[in-house]
């Protein structure tokens, strides 16, 4: 037995009370929100992955452009909360599949205007009812009397999370 081994063994023999832990992952709101987002995203992605062979980033771009028409990649990334490299890869995939077209911005040649092709728009319109039905079924888990309060709370969490993110990035409270 080497020096320190006895200390390691003694430490592992100490009874551990997980109930007394100051932070428990399964009860931690940021973790719970992440789990919900992950599980919902996986379930929803089965709808568009099976039908059209697109992933989450492509789906977000398709829906964003279906909603707003023409946008820059930066604007799509901001709206959909995706990093610019993820947006760039997804745009390239959608463009290669002729679901999206890119038009140069003459005022700033570093960026392009993105819009759906007729084929991309057809997918958007085909998927919209399935996505809305999925969302309707998801909200069935919430008592009808609680849905407005839930949505209000969710909006407040999103807004306050943005404030907290800004504070952590700048180190200053607003």
Secondary structure, 3 states (H helix, E strand, C coil): CCCCHHHHHHHHHCCCCHHHCCCCHHHCHHHHHHHHHHHHHHHHHHHHHHHHCCCHHHHHHHHHHHHHCCEEHHHHHHHHCCCHHHHHHHHHHHHHCCCEEEEECCCCCCCEEEEECHHHHHHHHHHHHHHHHHHHHHHCCCCHHHHHHHHHHHHHHHHHHHHHHHHHHHCCCC
